[in-house]
Amino acid sequence: MSTWPPQDLKLERASASDLNAQQYEDGSQFPAGYLCRDENAQLTPLLEAISGARDELLVEATQHGAVLFRGLPMPTANEFDQFIQALQLPNFPYAKSLSNAVRVNRTERVFSANEAPPDVQIFFHHEMAQTPLFPRWIMFYCEIAPEVGGATPICRSDILLKRLEADCPEFVAACREKGLKYTNVMPSENDAQSGMGRSWKSTLGVDSREAAEQRLQDLNYSWVWREDGCLEATTPPLPAVRETISGRPVFFNQLIAAFSGWKDSRNDPSKAIRHGDGNPLDPAAVARAIELANELSYDLEWQPGDAVLIDNTIAMHARKPFSGTRKVLASLACMETQSFELAEAR
């Protein structure tokens, strides 16, 4: 008989009504969750229990998309780091990613979720799906809950794909067959006023143009240097639909974020994303994808100490604007790679 969750530690499985969660056709609760109802709880025994149930929790995160932990005594990033270590997952340092967001490390494993100003909305995306390198797992943590707004919406991409394919079958077929290419203009120095302001030096892990060009060539990117020192880089074709390790097809990409939100003084969303063969996307179908994602979304309304484990191949996430102080931290685990071959080249 399973000893998880450990009742002697007053850690209980959260019901759908506890979290105002959604239910989908496969009977899964989104998100799944656990509540610690002991105001005097000690973190060490809870983390020992979580570590012992690690495999079960990872299966749950894949089945449901996300697992929320609420009420654990985790007041700072240091305790969150201990929580991450309890899950025994290989760290994916942000410095090794190709993400375009500016982030600040708090510990070896923990960094700010995004340094963009509070009024900037971050649209739905799978973390780093616009690059050849992406994390299988994401952990978020709330250190300080915002006064107003600031929820983290999450959406299951397997459910979204089913709905979108029923409404826009030709568009989904094109996404499957052609993949997507992303174009991003990176500044020479970090720009914290943009949700995508990470410099090309930081993004590529280099300190010279020559080294940048070598890294881009190794990644099979194309690029153009701008007169102001910015670097315009375009990915090779990447998947837009993929099958997860559990066998479920998902709408795994950054289509919504790129089409809706890749906008700053350097970037124009209309030029940010195309099919892998260079053809433009059907704007009506993209609009339908956005509508469905919003319809299917669940808002993580943060409470201090909350932590959530997300299977990045199943659930996409976003960020709503907020006012006041908001400190939501993140950690990545298990770097994976992806590539795509256009049908014409097969």
C-alpha positions as CSV (number, residue, x, y, z in Angstrom):
1,M,0.0,0.0,0.0
2,S,1.3,3.5,-0.9
3,T,2.4,5.7,2.0
4,W,2.0,8.8,-0.2
5,P,0.9,11.3,0.7
6,P,2.1,11.0,4.3
7,Q,-0.9,11.6,6.6
8,D,1.2,11.8,9.7
9,L,2.8,15.0,8.3
10,K,-0.7,16.4,7.4
11,L,0.2,16.6,3.7
12,E,-3.0,15.8,1.9
13,R,-4.0,15.5,-1.8
14,A,-5.9,18.6,-2.8
15,S,-9.3,18.1,-4.3
16,A,-10.5,20.0,-7.4
17,S,-12.6,22.2,-5.1
18,D,-9.6,23.0,-2.9
19,L,-7.8,24.5,-5.9
20,N,-10.8,25.5,-8.1
21,A,-9.1,23.1,-10.5
22,Q,-10.4,22.0,-13.9
23,Q,-11.3,18.5,-15.0
24,Y,-10.6,17.1,-18.5
25,E,-12.0,14.2,-20.5
26,D,-9.3,11.8,-19.3
27,G,-10.5,12.4,-15.8
28,S,-7.3,14.2,-14.7
29,Q,-7.4,17.2,-12.4
30,F,-5.5,20.3,-13.6
31,P,-3.5,21.0,-11.7
32,A,-3.1,18.2,-9.2
33,G,-2.0,19.4,-5.8
34,Y,-1.0,18.8,-2.3
35,L,-1.8,20.8,0.8
36,C,0.1,20.8,4.1
37,R,-2.4,21.6,6.8
38,D,0.1,21.7,9.7
39,E,0.9,25.3,10.7
40,N,3.9,24.0,12.7
41,A,5.3,21.8,9.9
42,Q,9.0,21.2,9.6
43,L,10.5,21.2,6.1
44,T,13.0,18.3,6.5
45,P,10.5,15.5,7.0
46,L,8.2,16.8,4.3
47,L,11.1,16.9,1.8
48,E,12.2,13.4,2.8
49,A,8.7,12.2,2.0
50,I,8.7,14.1,-1.3
51,S,12.1,12.6,-2.2
52,G,10.7,9.1,-1.4
53,A,7.7,9.7,-3.7
54,R,9.8,11.4,-6.4
55,D,9.0,8.9,-9.2
56,E,5.3,8.9,-8.3
57,L,5.2,12.8,-8.4
58,L,6.9,12.9,-11.8
59,V,4.4,10.5,-13.2
60,E,1.6,12.7,-11.7
61,A,3.1,15.8,-13.3
62,T,3.1,14.2,-16.7
63,Q,-0.4,12.8,-16.3
64,H,-1.9,16.1,-15.0
65,G,0.5,18.6,-16.5
66,A,1.3,20.3,-13.2
67,V,1.4,19.5,-9.4
68,L,1.0,22.4,-6.9
69,F,2.4,22.2,-3.4
70,R,0.8,24.6,-0.9
71,G,1.5,25.2,2.8
72,L,5.0,23.8,2.9
73,P,7.3,25.9,5.1
74,M,9.4,27.5,2.4
75,P,9.8,31.2,3.1
76,T,12.9,31.9,0.9
77,A,14.7,30.8,-2.2
78,N,17.0,28.6,-0.1
79,E,14.1,26.4,1.1
80,F,12.9,26.2,-2.5
81,D,16.3,25.1,-3.5
82,Q,16.1,22.3,-1.0
83,F,12.7,21.3,-2.4
84,I,14.2,21.1,-5.9
85,Q,17.0,18.9,-4.6
86,A,14.5,16.6,-3.1
87,L,13.1,15.9,-6.6
88,Q,16.5,14.6,-7.6
89,L,16.5,16.0,-11.1
90,P,19.5,17.1,-13.1
91,N,19.9,20.9,-13.0
92,F,19.6,22.8,-16.2
93,P,21.5,26.1,-15.5
94,Y,19.8,29.1,-17.1
95,A,23.2,30.3,-18.3
96,K,23.4,27.3,-20.6
97,S,20.0,28.0,-22.2
98,L,19.2,29.9,-25.4
99,S,16.2,31.7,-23.9
100,N,15.7,35.4,-24.7
101,A,14.5,36.6,-21.2
102,V,16.7,38.4,-18.7
103,R,16.8,36.5,-15.4
104,V,18.9,36.8,-12.2
105,N,20.2,33.8,-10.3
106,R,19.4,33.5,-6.5
107,T,21.1,30.1,-6.0
108,E,22.8,27.7,-8.3
109,R,19.4,26.2,-9.2
110,V,17.0,29.1,-8.6
111,F,16.6,32.3,-10.6
112,S,14.0,35.0,-11.2
113,A,11.2,33.9,-13.5
114,N,11.4,37.1,-15.6
115,E,12.8,40.6,-15.0
116,A,10.3,42.3,-17.4
117,P,8.4,45.3,-15.9
118,P,5.1,44.5,-14.1
119,D,2.9,45.9,-16.9
120,V,4.4,43.5,-19.5
121,Q,2.2,40.5,-20.2
122,I,4.0,37.3,-21.0
123,F,2.0,35.1,-23.3
124,F,1.5,31.4,-23.4
125,H,4.6,29.3,-24.3
126,H,6.4,26.1,-23.6
127,E,9.7,27.0,-22.0
128,M,12.5,27.3,-24.6
129,A,10.4,25.5,-27.3
130,Q,11.8,28.2,-29.7
131,T,15.3,26.8,-29.3
132,P,17.0,23.5,-29.9
133,L,17.6,23.1,-26.1
134,F,14.7,22.9,-23.7
135,P,13.9,21.7,-20.1
136,R,11.7,18.7,-19.5
137,W,10.7,20.1,-16.1
138,I,10.0,23.6,-14.7
139,M,9.6,24.4,-11.0
140,F,8.1,27.7,-10.0
141,Y,8.0,29.2,-6.5
142,C,6.3,32.2,-4.9
143,E,8.5,34.1,-2.5
144,I,6.3,37.3,-2.5
145,A,2.7,37.2,-3.8
146,P,1.7,40.3,-5.9
147,E,-0.8,42.7,-4.4
148,V,-2.9,42.8,-7.6
149,G,-2.8,40.5,-10.6
150,G,0.4,38.6,-11.4
151,A,-1.2,35.1,-11.8
152,T,0.7,32.5,-13.8
153,P,-1.8,30.9,-16.2
154,I,-1.1,27.4,-17.3
155,C,-2.7,25.4,-20.1
156,R,-2.5,21.8,-21.2
157,S,-1.2,21.5,-24.7
158,D,-2.5,18.0,-25.4
159,I,-6.1,19.3,-24.8
160,L,-5.4,22.5,-26.8
161,L,-4.1,20.4,-29.8
162,K,-7.2,18.2,-29.8
163,R,-9.5,21.3,-29.9
164,L,-7.4,23.2,-32.4
165,E,-7.2,20.2,-34.8
166,A,-10.9,19.9,-34.7
167,D,-11.4,23.6,-35.6
168,C,-8.4,24.2,-37.8
169,P,-7.2,20.9,-39.3
170,E,-5.3,22.3,-42.2
171,F,-3.3,24.6,-39.9
172,V,-2.4,21.8,-37.5
173,A,-1.4,19.7,-40.5
174,A,0.9,22.5,-41.7
175,C,2.4,22.8,-38.3
176,R,3.1,19.1,-38.2
177,E,4.6,18.9,-41.6
178,K,6.5,22.2,-41.8
179,G,7.4,23.1,-38.2
180,L,8.2,26.6,-37.2
181,K,11.1,29.1,-37.5
182,Y,11.6,31.9,-35.0
183,T,13.4,35.2,-35.5
184,N,14.7,37.3,-32.5
185,V,16.7,40.5,-32.4
186,M,19.0,40.4,-29.4
187,P,20.7,43.5,-28.0
188,S,24.4,43.8,-27.3
189,E,23.7,44.3,-23.6
190,N,20.9,43.0,-21.4
191,D,17.7,45.1,-21.6
192,A,15.6,44.5,-18.4
193,Q,12.8,46.7,-19.8
194,S,11.8,44.0,-22.3
195,G,10.5,40.5,-21.7
196,M,12.9,39.3,-24.3
197,G,15.9,41.6,-23.6
198,R,18.7,39.1,-23.0
199,S,21.8,40.1,-24.9
200,W,23.4,38.0,-27.6
201,K,26.5,37.7,-25.5
202,S,24.5,36.2,-22.6
203,T,22.2,34.1,-24.8
204,L,25.0,32.5,-26.7
205,G,27.5,32.4,-23.9
206,V,30.1,34.3,-25.9
207,D,32.1,37.6,-25.7
208,S,32.8,38.4,-29.3
209,R,31.1,38.5,-32.7
210,E,33.3,35.8,-34.0
211,A,32.4,33.4,-31.2
212,A,28.7,34.3,-31.6
213,E,28.8,33.4,-35.3
214,Q,30.5,30.1,-34.6
215,R,27.9,29.2,-32.0
216,L,25.1,30.1,-34.4
217,Q,26.7,28.1,-37.2
218,D,26.9,25.1,-34.8
219,L,23.2,25.5,-34.0
220,N,22.3,25.8,-37.7
221,Y,20.9,29.3,-37.2
222,S,21.0,32.1,-39.8
223,W,21.9,35.6,-38.7
224,V,22.3,39.3,-39.6
225,W,24.3,41.9,-37.7
226,R,22.5,45.2,-37.4
227,E,24.3,48.6,-37.4
228,D,23.5,49.3,-33.8
229,G,25.3,46.1,-32.6
230,C,22.1,44.0,-32.3
231,L,22.0,40.5,-33.6
232,E,19.1,39.2,-35.6
233,A,19.0,35.4,-35.4
234,T,16.7,32.9,-37.0
235,T,16.4,29.3,-35.9
236,P,16.4,26.3,-38.1
237,P,12.9,24.7,-38.5
238,L,11.8,23.3,-35.1
239,P,8.8,21.1,-34.2
240,A,5.4,22.7,-33.7
241,V,3.7,19.5,-32.7
242,R,5.5,16.7,-30.9
243,E,4.7,13.4,-29.2
244,T,5.6,13.3,-25.5
245,I,7.3,10.4,-23.7
246,S,3.8,9.3,-22.6
247,G,2.7,9.0,-26.2
248,R,0.4,12.1,-26.2
249,P,0.7,14.6,-29.1
250,V,1.0,18.2,-27.9
251,F,1.1,21.7,-29.4
252,F,4.7,22.2,-28.2
253,N,6.0,25.5,-29.4
254,Q,6.2,29.3,-28.7
255,L,3.7,30.2,-31.4
256,I,1.4,32.2,-29.2
257,A,4.1,34.1,-27.3
258,A,6.0,34.9,-30.5
259,F,3.0,36.0,-32.5
260,S,1.5,38.0,-29.6
261,G,4.2,39.2,-27.4
262,W,7.6,39.3,-29.1
263,K,7.5,43.1,-29.3
264,D,9.9,45.7,-28.1
265,S,12.1,48.4,-29.6
266,R,14.0,45.8,-31.6
267,N,11.3,43.1,-32.4
268,D,8.2,43.1,-34.5
269,P,5.8,40.1,-33.8
270,S,4.8,40.0,-37.5
271,K,8.4,39.0,-38.3
272,A,9.0,36.8,-35.3
273,I,7.6,33.5,-36.5
274,R,6.9,31.6,-39.7
275,H,6.4,28.0,-40.9
276,G,9.6,26.1,-41.4
277,D,9.4,26.6,-45.1
278,G,9.3,30.4,-44.7
279,N,5.6,30.8,-45.4
280,P,3.5,32.9,-43.0
281,L,1.1,31.5,-40.5
282,D,-2.7,31.6,-41.0
283,P,-3.6,34.5,-38.6
284,A,-7.2,33.3,-38.1
285,A,-5.9,29.9,-37.0
286,V,-3.4,31.5,-34.7
287,A,-6.2,33.7,-33.2
288,R,-8.2,30.5,-32.6
289,A,-5.2,28.9,-30.9
290,I,-5.0,31.9,-28.6
291,E,-8.7,31.8,-27.8
292,L,-8.5,28.1,-27.0
293,A,-5.5,28.6,-24.8
294,N,-7.2,31.3,-22.8
295,E,-10.4,29.2,-22.6
296,L,-8.5,26.2,-21.2
297,S,-6.2,28.1,-18.9
298,Y,-6.0,27.8,-15.2
299,D,-4.7,30.8,-13.2
300,L,-2.1,30.0,-10.5
301,E,-3.1,32.7,-8.0
302,W,0.1,32.7,-6.0
303,Q,0.3,32.4,-2.2
304,P,3.7,32.8,-0.5
305,G,5.5,29.5,-0.3
306,D,3.7,27.9,-3.2
307,A,5.7,25.6,-5.4
308,V,4.6,24.0,-8.6
309,L,6.2,21.2,-10.6
310,I,5.3,21.4,-14.4
311,D,6.0,18.9,-17.1
312,N,7.1,21.4,-19.8
313,T,6.1,19.0,-22.6
314,I,2.5,18.9,-21.4
315,A,1.7,22.3,-20.0
316,M,2.5,25.8,-21.3
317,H,2.5,28.9,-19.0
318,A,2.2,32.7,-19.1
319,R,2.3,35.7,-16.8
320,K,-0.3,38.3,-16.2
321,P,0.6,41.9,-15.5
322,F,0.6,43.0,-11.8
323,S,1.1,45.8,-9.4
324,G,3.1,45.9,-6.2
325,T,6.0,43.5,-5.4
326,R,6.0,40.1,-7.0
327,K,8.8,37.6,-6.6
328,V,8.2,34.4,-8.4
329,L,11.3,32.2,-8.9
330,A,12.0,29.3,-11.2
331,S,14.3,26.4,-11.8
332,L,14.8,24.1,-14.8
333,A,15.7,20.5,-15.0
334,C,16.7,17.8,-17.5
335,M,18.0,19.5,-20.7
336,E,16.6,17.9,-23.8
337,T,17.2,18.6,-27.5
338,Q,14.9,18.9,-30.5
339,S,15.3,19.2,-34.2
340,F,13.1,19.1,-37.3
341,E,13.5,18.0,-40.8
342,L,11.3,19.6,-43.5
343,A,9.3,17.1,-45.5
344,E,10.8,18.3,-48.7
345,A,14.3,17.4,-47.4
346,R,13.4,13.9,-46.1
